[in-house]
Amino acid sequence: MIAVNQPFDVSVRVTPKGALAGPLEVAVDARMPAHFHGMTRVAKVTRVEASIWKAEGLVFHMPGRWELYIDITDGGVTERAQLDVDLH
């Protein structure tokens, strides 16, 4: 469970559909669209296995609706997965 103002980590598994154009890059971030701001920290993302990345140090510093973004870049092309998180 994610708690307000407490650090949390996210693990991301990337399974490409075909051949890769180059090395993958993964970035994780979040925003609070109702307040027009993001997190107060930048997540540290590291590759821990061939297809798994870990984002550490994320913090939702206030309750409300957050959008968690996972950006995967391959050969200069970025695709985004978005997860909505309601934090009370």
mmCIF file as gemmi writes it, N, C-alpha and C atoms, coordinates in Angstrom:
data_model
loop_
_atom_site.group_PDB
_atom_site.id
_atom_site.type_symbol
_atom_site.label_atom_id
_atom_site.label_alt_id
_atom_site.label_comp_id
_atom_site.label_asym_id
_atom_site.label_entity_id
_atom_site.label_seq_id
_atom_site.pdbx_PDB_ins_code
_atom_site.Cartn_x
_atom_site.Cartn_y
_atom_site.Cartn_z
_atom_site.occupancy
_atom_site.B_iso_or_equiv
_atom_site.pdbx_formal_charge
_atom_site.auth_seq_id
_atom_site.auth_asym_id
_atom_site.pdbx_PDB_model_num
ATOM 1 N N . MET Axp A 1 ? 0.837 -1.177 0 1 0 ? 1 A 1
ATOM 2 C CA . MET Axp A 1 ? 0 0 0 1 0 ? 1 A 1
ATOM 3 C C . MET Axp A 1 ? 0.888 1.248 0 1 0 ? 1 A 1
ATOM 4 N N . ILE Axp A 2 ? 0.515 2.216 -0.799 1 0 ? 2 A 1
ATOM 5 C CA . ILE Axp A 2 ? 1.257 3.475 -0.875 1 0 ? 2 A 1
ATOM 6 C C . ILE Axp A 2 ? 0.67 4.436 0.148 1 0 ? 2 A 1
ATOM 7 N N . ALA Axp A 3 ? 1.529 5.037 0.944 1 0 ? 3 A 1
ATOM 8 C CA . ALA Axp A 3 ? 1.094 5.983 1.97 1 0 ? 3 A 1
ATOM 9 C C . ALA Axp A 3 ? 1.555 7.395 1.602 1 0 ? 3 A 1
ATOM 10 N N . VAL Axp A 4 ? 0.783 8.383 2.021 1 0 ? 4 A 1
ATOM 11 C CA . VAL Axp A 4 ? 1.132 9.78 1.77 1 0 ? 4 A 1
ATOM 12 C C . VAL Axp A 4 ? 2.465 10.104 2.42 1 0 ? 4 A 1
ATOM 13 N N . ASN Axp A 5 ? 3.317 10.775 1.663 1 0 ? 5 A 1
ATOM 14 C CA . ASN Axp A 5 ? 4.61 11.276 2.138 1 0 ? 5 A 1
ATOM 15 C C . ASN Axp A 5 ? 5.582 10.181 2.58 1 0 ? 5 A 1
ATOM 16 N N . GLN Axp A 6 ? 5.419 8.961 2.068 1 0 ? 6 A 1
ATOM 17 C CA . GLN Axp A 6 ? 6.329 7.866 2.384 1 0 ? 6 A 1
ATOM 18 C C . GLN Axp A 6 ? 6.959 7.349 1.087 1 0 ? 6 A 1
ATOM 19 N N . PRO Axp A 7 ? 8.28 7.174 1.063 1 0 ? 7 A 1
ATOM 20 C CA . PRO Axp A 7 ? 8.933 6.663 -0.146 1 0 ? 7 A 1
ATOM 21 C C . PRO Axp A 7 ? 8.422 5.268 -0.507 1 0 ? 7 A 1
ATOM 22 N N . PHE Axp A 8 ? 8.321 5.01 -1.815 1 0 ? 8 A 1
ATOM 23 C CA . PHE Axp A 8 ? 7.966 3.689 -2.299 1 0 ? 8 A 1
ATOM 24 C C . PHE Axp A 8 ? 8.723 3.418 -3.586 1 0 ? 8 A 1
ATOM 25 N N . ASP Axp A 9 ? 8.799 2.15 -3.955 1 0 ? 9 A 1
ATOM 26 C CA . ASP Axp A 9 ? 9.503 1.709 -5.156 1 0 ? 9 A 1
ATOM 27 C C . ASP Axp A 9 ? 8.517 1.053 -6.114 1 0 ? 9 A 1
ATOM 28 N N . VAL Axp A 10 ? 8.877 1.03 -7.378 1 0 ? 10 A 1
ATOM 29 C CA . VAL Axp A 10 ? 8.072 0.384 -8.418 1 0 ? 10 A 1
ATOM 30 C C . VAL Axp A 10 ? 9 -0.483 -9.256 1 0 ? 10 A 1
ATOM 31 N N . SER Axp A 11 ? 8.583 -1.723 -9.512 1 0 ? 11 A 1
ATOM 32 C CA . SER Axp A 11 ? 9.313 -2.594 -10.428 1 0 ? 11 A 1
ATOM 33 C C . SER Axp A 11 ? 8.559 -2.641 -11.751 1 0 ? 11 A 1
ATOM 34 N N . VAL Axp A 12 ? 9.318 -2.593 -12.848 1 0 ? 12 A 1
ATOM 35 C CA . VAL Axp A 12 ? 8.738 -2.562 -14.183 1 0 ? 12 A 1
ATOM 36 C C . VAL Axp A 12 ? 9.345 -3.694 -15.004 1 0 ? 12 A 1
ATOM 37 N N . ARG Axp A 13 ? 8.474 -4.529 -15.597 1 0 ? 13 A 1
ATOM 38 C CA . ARG Axp A 13 ? 8.943 -5.582 -16.493 1 0 ? 13 A 1
ATOM 39 C C . ARG Axp A 13 ? 8.6 -5.152 -17.914 1 0 ? 13 A 1
ATOM 40 N N . VAL Axp A 14 ? 9.598 -5.15 -18.785 1 0 ? 14 A 1
ATOM 41 C CA . VAL Axp A 14 ? 9.408 -4.76 -20.176 1 0 ? 14 A 1
ATOM 42 C C . VAL Axp A 14 ? 9.612 -5.996 -21.049 1 0 ? 14 A 1
ATOM 43 N N . THR Axp A 15 ? 8.577 -6.31 -21.84 1 0 ? 15 A 1
ATOM 44 C CA . THR Axp A 15 ? 8.631 -7.456 -22.745 1 0 ? 15 A 1
ATOM 45 C C . THR Axp A 15 ? 8.415 -6.939 -24.166 1 0 ? 15 A 1
ATOM 46 N N . PRO Axp A 16 ? 9.493 -6.721 -24.917 1 0 ? 16 A 1
ATOM 47 C CA . PRO Axp A 16 ? 9.361 -6.202 -26.284 1 0 ? 16 A 1
ATOM 48 C C . PRO Axp A 16 ? 8.582 -7.16 -27.189 1 0 ? 16 A 1
ATOM 49 N N . LYS Axp A 17 ? 7.819 -6.585 -28.112 1 0 ? 17 A 1
ATOM 50 C CA . LYS Axp A 17 ? 7.043 -7.382 -29.07 1 0 ? 17 A 1
ATOM 51 C C . LYS Axp A 17 ? 7.907 -7.888 -30.227 1 0 ? 17 A 1
ATOM 52 N N . GLY Axp A 18 ? 9.009 -7.194 -30.504 1 0 ? 18 A 1
ATOM 53 C CA . GLY Axp A 18 ? 9.862 -7.575 -31.626 1 0 ? 18 A 1
ATOM 54 C C . GLY Axp A 18 ? 11.301 -7.189 -31.34 1 0 ? 18 A 1
ATOM 55 N N . ALA Axp A 19 ? 12.069 -7.048 -32.405 1 0 ? 19 A 1
ATOM 56 C CA . ALA Axp A 19 ? 13.48 -6.677 -32.27 1 0 ? 19 A 1
ATOM 57 C C . ALA Axp A 19 ? 13.595 -5.246 -31.757 1 0 ? 19 A 1
ATOM 58 N N . LEU Axp A 20 ? 14.59 -5.009 -30.937 1 0 ? 20 A 1
ATOM 59 C CA . LEU Axp A 20 ? 14.832 -3.671 -30.39 1 0 ? 20 A 1
ATOM 60 C C . LEU Axp A 20 ? 15.707 -2.864 -31.336 1 0 ? 20 A 1
ATOM 61 N N . ALA Axp A 21 ? 15.453 -1.566 -31.395 1 0 ? 21 A 1
ATOM 62 C CA . ALA Axp A 21 ? 16.268 -0.674 -32.217 1 0 ? 21 A 1
ATOM 63 C C . ALA Axp A 21 ? 17.57 -0.312 -31.513 1 0 ? 21 A 1
ATOM 64 N N . GLY Axp A 22 ? 17.582 -0.432 -30.223 1 0 ? 22 A 1
ATOM 65 C CA . GLY Axp A 22 ? 18.769 -0.092 -29.428 1 0 ? 22 A 1
ATOM 66 C C . GLY Axp A 22 ? 18.52 -0.456 -27.981 1 0 ? 22 A 1
ATOM 67 N N . PRO Axp A 23 ? 19.397 -0.027 -27.083 1 0 ? 23 A 1
ATOM 68 C CA . PRO Axp A 23 ? 19.173 -0.321 -25.665 1 0 ? 23 A 1
ATOM 69 C C . PRO Axp A 23 ? 17.934 0.422 -25.151 1 0 ? 23 A 1
ATOM 70 N N . LEU Axp A 24 ? 17.148 -0.255 -24.337 1 0 ? 24 A 1
ATOM 71 C CA . LEU Axp A 24 ? 15.954 0.367 -23.774 1 0 ? 24 A 1
ATOM 72 C C . LEU Axp A 24 ? 16.314 1.331 -22.656 1 0 ? 24 A 1
ATOM 73 N N . GLU Axp A 25 ? 15.526 2.39 -22.561 1 0 ? 25 A 1
ATOM 74 C CA . GLU Axp A 25 ? 15.621 3.322 -21.443 1 0 ? 25 A 1
ATOM 75 C C . GLU Axp A 25 ? 14.249 3.353 -20.776 1 0 ? 25 A 1
ATOM 76 N N . VAL Axp A 26 ? 14.225 3.329 -19.449 1 0 ? 26 A 1
ATOM 77 C CA . VAL Axp A 26 ? 12.973 3.371 -18.702 1 0 ? 26 A 1
ATOM 78 C C . VAL Axp A 26 ? 13.032 4.54 -17.734 1 0 ? 26 A 1
ATOM 79 N N . ALA Axp A 27 ? 11.956 5.337 -17.715 1 0 ? 27 A 1
ATOM 80 C CA . ALA Axp A 27 ? 11.838 6.462 -16.78 1 0 ? 27 A 1
ATOM 81 C C . ALA Axp A 27 ? 10.487 6.36 -16.089 1 0 ? 27 A 1
ATOM 82 N N . VAL Axp A 28 ? 10.444 6.728 -14.81 1 0 ? 28 A 1
ATOM 83 C CA . VAL Axp A 28 ? 9.208 6.692 -14.032 1 0 ? 28 A 1
ATOM 84 C C . VAL Axp A 28 ? 9.023 8.05 -13.379 1 0 ? 28 A 1
ATOM 85 N N . ASP Axp A 29 ? 7.81 8.592 -13.496 1 0 ? 29 A 1
ATOM 86 C CA . ASP Axp A 29 ? 7.498 9.902 -12.923 1 0 ? 29 A 1
ATOM 87 C C . ASP Axp A 29 ? 6.013 9.926 -12.58 1 0 ? 29 A 1
ATOM 88 N N . ALA Axp A 30 ? 5.564 10.974 -11.92 1 0 ? 30 A 1
ATOM 89 C CA . ALA Axp A 30 ? 4.144 11.107 -11.587 1 0 ? 30 A 1
ATOM 90 C C . ALA Axp A 30 ? 3.773 12.576 -11.514 1 0 ? 30 A 1
ATOM 91 N N . ARG Axp A 31 ? 2.487 12.831 -11.757 1 0 ? 31 A 1
ATOM 92 C CA . ARG Axp A 31 ? 1.938 14.194 -11.689 1 0 ? 31 A 1
ATOM 93 C C . ARG Axp A 31 ? 0.588 14.155 -11.008 1 0 ? 31 A 1
ATOM 94 N N . MET Axp A 32 ? 0.223 15.277 -10.463 1 0 ? 32 A 1
ATOM 95 C CA . MET Axp A 32 ? -1.099 15.493 -9.892 1 0 ? 32 A 1
ATOM 96 C C . MET Axp A 32 ? -1.807 16.476 -10.803 1 0 ? 32 A 1
ATOM 97 N N . PRO Axp A 33 ? -2.594 16.003 -11.768 1 0 ? 33 A 1
ATOM 98 C CA . PRO Axp A 33 ? -3.163 16.902 -12.774 1 0 ? 33 A 1
ATOM 99 C C . PRO Axp A 33 ? -4.074 17.99 -12.197 1 0 ? 33 A 1
ATOM 100 N N . ALA Axp A 34 ? -4.773 17.709 -11.129 1 0 ? 34 A 1
ATOM 101 C CA . ALA Axp A 34 ? -5.676 18.712 -10.552 1 0 ? 34 A 1
ATOM 102 C C . ALA Axp A 34 ? -4.92 19.887 -9.939 1 0 ? 34 A 1
ATOM 103 N N . HIS Axp A 35 ? -3.656 19.669 -9.587 1 0 ? 35 A 1
ATOM 104 C CA . HIS Axp A 35 ? -2.85 20.713 -8.945 1 0 ? 35 A 1
ATOM 105 C C . HIS Axp A 35 ? -1.733 21.231 -9.844 1 0 ? 35 A 1
ATOM 106 N N . PHE Axp A 36 ? -1.61 20.651 -11.048 1 0 ? 36 A 1
ATOM 107 C CA . PHE Axp A 36 ? -0.605 21.088 -12.031 1 0 ? 36 A 1
ATOM 108 C C . PHE Axp A 36 ? 0.832 20.984 -11.512 1 0 ? 36 A 1
ATOM 109 N N . HIS Axp A 37 ? 1.113 19.912 -10.748 1 0 ? 37 A 1
ATOM 110 C CA . HIS Axp A 37 ? 2.493 19.703 -10.292 1 0 ? 37 A 1
ATOM 111 C C . HIS Axp A 37 ? 2.809 18.223 -10.251 1 0 ? 37 A 1
ATOM 112 N N . GLY Axp A 38 ? 4.095 17.949 -10.141 1 0 ? 38 A 1
ATOM 113 C CA . GLY Axp A 38 ? 4.562 16.572 -10.05 1 0 ? 38 A 1
ATOM 114 C C . GLY Axp A 38 ? 5.084 16.264 -8.664 1 0 ? 38 A 1
ATOM 115 N N . MET Axp A 39 ? 5.888 15.219 -8.6 1 0 ? 39 A 1
ATOM 116 C CA . MET Axp A 39 ? 6.488 14.831 -7.327 1 0 ? 39 A 1
ATOM 117 C C . MET Axp A 39 ? 7.605 15.804 -6.956 1 0 ? 39 A 1
ATOM 118 N N . THR Axp A 40 ? 7.959 15.795 -5.699 1 0 ? 40 A 1
ATOM 119 C CA . THR Axp A 40 ? 9.052 16.645 -5.221 1 0 ? 40 A 1
ATOM 120 C C . THR Axp A 40 ? 10.403 15.931 -5.305 1 0 ? 40 A 1
ATOM 121 N N . ARG Axp A 41 ? 10.396 14.687 -5.743 1 0 ? 41 A 1
ATOM 122 C CA . ARG Axp A 41 ? 11.627 13.901 -5.892 1 0 ? 41 A 1
ATOM 123 C C . ARG Axp A 41 ? 11.702 13.298 -7.285 1 0 ? 41 A 1
ATOM 124 N N . VAL Axp A 42 ? 12.909 12.995 -7.703 1 0 ? 42 A 1
ATOM 125 C CA . VAL Axp A 42 ? 13.133 12.308 -8.976 1 0 ? 42 A 1
ATOM 126 C C . VAL Axp A 42 ? 13.478 10.857 -8.652 1 0 ? 42 A 1
ATOM 127 N N . ALA Axp A 43 ? 12.754 9.941 -9.27 1 0 ? 43 A 1
ATOM 128 C CA . ALA Axp A 43 ? 12.995 8.519 -9.026 1 0 ? 43 A 1
ATOM 129 C C . ALA Axp A 43 ? 14.322 8.092 -9.641 1 0 ? 43 A 1
ATOM 130 N N . LYS Axp A 44 ? 15.023 7.214 -8.945 1 0 ? 44 A 1
ATOM 131 C CA . LYS Axp A 44 ? 16.249 6.615 -9.469 1 0 ? 44 A 1
ATOM 132 C C . LYS Axp A 44 ? 15.853 5.294 -10.111 1 0 ? 44 A 1
ATOM 133 N N . VAL Axp A 45 ? 16.059 5.162 -11.423 1 0 ? 45 A 1
ATOM 134 C CA . VAL Axp A 45 ? 15.663 3.958 -12.154 1 0 ? 45 A 1
ATOM 135 C C . VAL Axp A 45 ? 16.92 3.186 -12.554 1 0 ? 45 A 1
ATOM 136 N N . THR Axp A 46 ? 16.952 1.912 -12.177 1 0 ? 46 A 1
ATOM 137 C CA . THR Axp A 46 ? 18.085 1.053 -12.522 1 0 ? 46 A 1
ATOM 138 C C . THR Axp A 46 ? 17.57 -0.268 -13.088 1 0 ? 46 A 1
ATOM 139 N N . ARG Axp A 47 ? 18.361 -0.832 -13.987 1 0 ? 47 A 1
ATOM 140 C CA . ARG Axp A 47 ? 18.029 -2.149 -14.557 1 0 ? 47 A 1
ATOM 141 C C . ARG Axp A 47 ? 18.553 -3.197 -13.582 1 0 ? 47 A 1
ATOM 142 N N . VAL Axp A 48 ? 17.67 -4.112 -13.158 1 0 ? 48 A 1
ATOM 143 C CA . VAL Axp A 48 ? 18.071 -5.125 -12.184 1 0 ? 48 A 1
ATOM 144 C C . VAL Axp A 48 ? 18.172 -6.518 -12.793 1 0 ? 48 A 1
ATOM 145 N N . GLU Axp A 49 ? 17.496 -6.734 -13.927 1 0 ? 49 A 1
ATOM 146 C CA . GLU Axp A 49 ? 17.576 -7.979 -14.686 1 0 ? 49 A 1
ATOM 147 C C . GLU Axp A 49 ? 17.418 -7.628 -16.149 1 0 ? 49 A 1
ATOM 148 N N . ALA Axp A 50 ? 17.492 -8.627 -17.018 1 0 ? 50 A 1
ATOM 149 C CA . ALA Axp A 50 ? 17.412 -8.378 -18.459 1 0 ? 50 A 1
ATOM 150 C C . ALA Axp A 50 ? 16.155 -7.613 -18.848 1 0 ? 50 A 1
ATOM 151 N N . SER Axp A 51 ? 15.026 -7.891 -18.219 1 0 ? 51 A 1
ATOM 152 C CA . SER Axp A 51 ? 13.78 -7.233 -18.602 1 0 ? 51 A 1
ATOM 153 C C . SER Axp A 51 ? 13.103 -6.501 -17.44 1 0 ? 51 A 1
ATOM 154 N N . ILE Axp A 52 ? 13.81 -6.306 -16.336 1 0 ? 52 A 1
ATOM 155 C CA . ILE Axp A 52 ? 13.203 -5.68 -15.15 1 0 ? 52 A 1
ATOM 156 C C . ILE Axp A 52 ? 14.004 -4.462 -14.718 1 0 ? 52 A 1
ATOM 157 N N . TRP Axp A 53 ? 13.283 -3.368 -14.496 1 0 ? 53 A 1
ATOM 158 C CA . TRP Axp A 53 ? 13.846 -2.125 -13.972 1 0 ? 53 A 1
ATOM 159 C C . TRP Axp A 53 ? 13.188 -1.83 -12.642 1 0 ? 53 A 1
ATOM 160 N N . LYS Axp A 54 ? 13.908 -1.128 -11.773 1 0 ? 54 A 1
ATOM 161 C CA . LYS Axp A 54 ? 13.36 -0.73 -10.475 1 0 ? 54 A 1
ATOM 162 C C . LYS Axp A 54 ? 13.489 0.779 -10.331 1 0 ? 54 A 1
ATOM 163 N N . ALA Axp A 55 ? 12.366 1.43 -10.021 1 0 ? 55 A 1
ATOM 164 C CA . ALA Axp A 55 ? 12.35 2.869 -9.735 1 0 ? 55 A 1
ATOM 165 C C . ALA Axp A 55 ? 12.254 3.027 -8.224 1 0 ? 55 A 1
ATOM 166 N N . GLU Axp A 56 ? 13.216 3.722 -7.648 1 0 ? 56 A 1
ATOM 167 C CA . GLU Axp A 56 ? 13.272 3.879 -6.196 1 0 ? 56 A 1
ATOM 168 C C . GLU Axp A 56 ? 13.127 5.348 -5.809 1 0 ? 56 A 1
ATOM 169 N N . GLY Axp A 57 ? 12.543 5.554 -4.631 1 0 ? 57 A 1
ATOM 170 C CA . GLY Axp A 57 ? 12.482 6.886 -4.061 1 0 ? 57 A 1
ATOM 171 C C . GLY Axp A 57 ? 11.318 7.74 -4.529 1 0 ? 57 A 1
ATOM 172 N N . LEU Axp A 58 ? 10.265 7.122 -5.041 1 0 ? 58 A 1
ATOM 173 C CA . LEU Axp A 58 ? 9.078 7.897 -5.412 1 0 ? 58 A 1
ATOM 174 C C . LEU Axp A 58 ? 8.339 8.29 -4.137 1 0 ? 58 A 1
ATOM 175 N N . VAL Axp A 59 ? 7.735 9.477 -4.139 1 0 ? 59 A 1
ATOM 176 C CA . VAL Axp A 59 ? 6.953 9.936 -2.986 1 0 ? 59 A 1
ATOM 177 C C . VAL Axp A 59 ? 5.748 10.726 -3.49 1 0 ? 59 A 1
ATOM 178 N N . PHE Axp A 60 ? 4.557 10.3 -3.095 1 0 ? 60 A 1
ATOM 179 C CA . PHE Axp A 60 ? 3.349 11.1 -3.315 1 0 ? 60 A 1
ATOM 180 C C . PHE Axp A 60 ? 3.194 11.944 -2.054 1 0 ? 60 A 1
ATOM 181 N N . HIS Axp A 61 ? 3.52 13.221 -2.156 1 0 ? 61 A 1
ATOM 182 C CA . HIS Axp A 61 ? 3.622 14.069 -0.965 1 0 ? 61 A 1
ATOM 183 C C . HIS Axp A 61 ? 2.3 14.655 -0.487 1 0 ? 61 A 1
ATOM 184 N N . MET Axp A 62 ? 1.201 14.348 -1.192 1 0 ? 62 A 1
ATOM 185 C CA . MET Axp A 62 ? -0.107 14.8 -0.718 1 0 ? 62 A 1
ATOM 186 C C . MET Axp A 62 ? -1.187 13.845 -1.227 1 0 ? 62 A 1
ATOM 187 N N . PRO Axp A 63 ? -2.331 13.773 -0.528 1 0 ? 63 A 1
ATOM 188 C CA . PRO Axp A 63 ? -3.41 12.898 -0.981 1 0 ? 63 A 1
ATOM 189 C C . PRO Axp A 63 ? -4.099 13.46 -2.218 1 0 ? 63 A 1
ATOM 190 N N . GLY Axp A 64 ? -4.777 12.586 -2.935 1 0 ? 64 A 1
ATOM 191 C CA . GLY Axp A 64 ? -5.518 12.99 -4.126 1 0 ? 64 A 1
ATOM 192 C C . GLY Axp A 64 ? -5.236 12.044 -5.276 1 0 ? 64 A 1
ATOM 193 N N . ARG Axp A 65 ? -5.613 12.481 -6.478 1 0 ? 65 A 1
ATOM 194 C CA . ARG Axp A 65 ? -5.43 11.66 -7.68 1 0 ? 65 A 1
ATOM 195 C C . ARG Axp A 65 ? -4.077 11.964 -8.325 1 0 ? 65 A 1
ATOM 196 N N . TRP Axp A 66 ? -3.293 10.92 -8.488 1 0 ? 66 A 1
ATOM 197 C CA . TRP Axp A 66 ? -1.994 11.002 -9.137 1 0 ? 66 A 1
ATOM 198 C C . TRP Axp A 66 ? -2.035 10.198 -10.431 1 0 ? 66 A 1
ATOM 199 N N . GLU Axp A 67 ? -1.21 10.597 -11.388 1 0 ? 67 A 1
ATOM 200 C CA . GLU Axp A 67 ? -0.974 9.824 -12.599 1 0 ? 67 A 1
ATOM 201 C C . GLU Axp A 67 ? 0.489 9.375 -12.56 1 0 ? 67 A 1
ATOM 202 N N . LEU Axp A 68 ? 0.696 8.066 -12.542 1 0 ? 68 A 1
ATOM 203 C CA . LEU Axp A 68 ? 2.044 7.492 -12.539 1 0 ? 68 A 1
ATOM 204 C C . LEU Axp A 68 ? 2.4 7.158 -13.979 1 0 ? 68 A 1
ATOM 205 N N . TYR Axp A 69 ? 3.54 7.683 -14.456 1 0 ? 69 A 1
ATOM 206 C CA . TYR Axp A 69 ? 3.97 7.492 -15.841 1 0 ? 69 A 1
ATOM 207 C C . TYR Axp A 69 ? 5.179 6.573 -15.896 1 0 ? 69 A 1
ATOM 208 N N . ILE Axp A 70 ? 5.132 5.632 -16.825 1 0 ? 70 A 1
ATOM 209 C CA . ILE Axp A 70 ? 6.281 4.777 -17.11 1 0 ? 70 A 1
ATOM 210 C C . ILE Axp A 70 ? 6.595 4.972 -18.585 1 0 ? 70 A 1
ATOM 211 N N . ASP Axp A 71 ? 7.733 5.598 -18.875 1 0 ? 71 A 1
ATOM 212 C CA . ASP Axp A 71 ? 8.158 5.864 -20.245 1 0 ? 71 A 1
ATOM 213 C C . ASP Axp A 71 ? 9.238 4.867 -20.642 1 0 ? 71 A 1
ATOM 214 N N . ILE Axp A 72 ? 9.019 4.209 -21.768 1 0 ? 72 A 1
ATOM 215 C CA . ILE Axp A 72 ? 9.974 3.236 -22.296 1 0 ? 72 A 1
ATOM 216 C C . ILE Axp A 72 ? 10.438 3.741 -23.65 1 0 ? 72 A 1
ATOM 217 N N . THR Axp A 73 ? 11.753 3.962 -23.773 1 0 ? 73 A 1
ATOM 218 C CA . THR Axp A 73 ? 12.322 4.514 -24.999 1 0 ? 73 A 1
ATOM 219 C C . THR Axp A 73 ? 13.213 3.467 -25.659 1 0 ? 73 A 1
ATOM 220 N N . ASP Axp A 74 ? 12.973 3.271 -26.954 1 0 ? 74 A 1
ATOM 221 C CA . ASP Axp A 74 ? 13.76 2.342 -27.758 1 0 ? 74 A 1
ATOM 222 C C . ASP Axp A 74 ? 14.097 3.038 -29.071 1 0 ? 74 A 1
ATOM 223 N N . GLY Axp A 75 ? 15.369 3.26 -29.324 1 0 ? 75 A 1
ATOM 224 C CA . GLY Axp A 75 ? 15.784 3.879 -30.581 1 0 ? 75 A 1
ATOM 225 C C . GLY Axp A 75 ? 15.199 5.257 -30.809 1 0 ? 75 A 1
ATOM 226 N N . GLY Axp A 76 ? 15.043 6.046 -29.751 1 0 ? 76 A 1
ATOM 227 C CA . GLY Axp A 76 ? 14.527 7.408 -29.875 1 0 ? 76 A 1
ATOM 228 C C . GLY Axp A 76 ? 13.008 7.505 -29.891 1 0 ? 76 A 1
ATOM 229 N N . VAL Axp A 77 ? 12.304 6.367 -29.836 1 0 ? 77 A 1
ATOM 230 C CA . VAL Axp A 77 ? 10.839 6.365 -29.818 1 0 ? 77 A 1
ATOM 231 C C . VAL Axp A 77 ? 10.379 6.003 -28.405 1 0 ? 77 A 1
ATOM 232 N N . THR Axp A 78 ? 9.534 6.855 -27.834 1 0 ? 78 A 1
ATOM 233 C CA . THR Axp A 78 ? 9.06 6.641 -26.466 1 0 ? 78 A 1
ATOM 234 C C . THR Axp A 78 ? 7.589 6.258 -26.453 1 0 ? 78 A 1
ATOM 235 N N . GLU Axp A 79 ? 7.268 5.239 -25.675 1 0 ? 79 A 1
ATOM 236 C CA . GLU Axp A 79 ? 5.887 4.856 -25.409 1 0 ? 79 A 1
ATOM 237 C C . GLU Axp A 79 ? 5.641 5.032 -23.921 1 0 ? 79 A 1
ATOM 238 N N . ARG Axp A 80 ? 4.425 5.461 -23.569 1 0 ? 80 A 1
ATOM 239 C CA . ARG Axp A 80 ? 4.1 5.745 -22.176 1 0 ? 80 A 1
ATOM 240 C C . ARG Axp A 80 ? 2.958 4.859 -21.706 1 0 ? 80 A 1
ATOM 241 N N . ALA Axp A 81 ? 3.16 4.276 -20.52 1 0 ? 81 A 1
ATOM 242 C CA . ALA Axp A 81 ? 2.072 3.612 -19.793 1 0 ? 81 A 1
ATOM 243 C C . ALA Axp A 81 ? 1.686 4.553 -18.659 1 0 ? 81 A 1
ATOM 244 N N . GLN Axp A 82 ? 0.386 4.682 -18.422 1 0 ? 82 A 1
ATOM 245 C CA . GLN Axp A 82 ? -0.093 5.581 -17.375 1 0 ? 82 A 1
ATOM 246 C C . GLN Axp A 82 ? -1.015 4.815 -16.45 1 0 ? 82 A 1
ATOM 247 N N . LEU Axp A 83 ? -0.781 4.967 -15.155 1 0 ? 83 A 1
ATOM 248 C CA . LEU Axp A 83 ? -1.61 4.35 -14.131 1 0 ? 83 A 1
ATOM 249 C C . LEU Axp A 83 ? -2.174 5.457 -13.248 1 0 ? 83 A 1
ATOM 250 N N . ASP Axp A 84 ? -3.47 5.419 -12.996 1 0 ? 84 A 1
ATOM 251 C CA . ASP Axp A 84 ? -4.087 6.384 -12.097 1 0 ? 84 A 1
ATOM 252 C C . ASP Axp A 84 ? -4.053 5.826 -10.672 1 0 ? 84 A 1
ATOM 253 N N . VAL Axp A 85 ? -3.664 6.675 -9.731 1 0 ? 85 A 1
ATOM 254 C CA . VAL Axp A 85 ? -3.572 6.29 -8.325 1 0 ? 85 A 1
ATOM 255 C C . VAL Axp A 85 ? -4.362 7.292 -7.51 1 0 ? 85 A 1
ATOM 256 N N . ASP Axp A 86 ? -5.378 6.805 -6.789 1 0 ? 86 A 1
ATOM 257 C CA . ASP Axp A 86 ? -6.146 7.66 -5.875 1 0 ? 86 A 1
ATOM 258 C C . ASP Axp A 86 ? -5.621 7.399 -4.469 1 0 ? 86 A 1
ATOM 259 N N . LEU Axp A 87 ? -5.031 8.428 -3.888 1 0 ? 87 A 1
ATOM 260 C CA . LEU Axp A 87 ? -4.369 8.306 -2.594 1 0 ? 87 A 1
ATOM 261 C C . LEU Axp A 87 ? -5.155 9.077 -1.558 1 0 ? 87 A 1
ATOM 262 N N . HIS Axp A 88 ? -5.61 8.371 -0.522 1 0 ? 88 A 1
ATOM 263 C CA . HIS Axp A 88 ? -6.393 9.017 0.537 1 0 ? 88 A 1
ATOM 264 C C . HIS Axp A 88 ? -5.694 8.925 1.867 1 0 ? 88 A 1
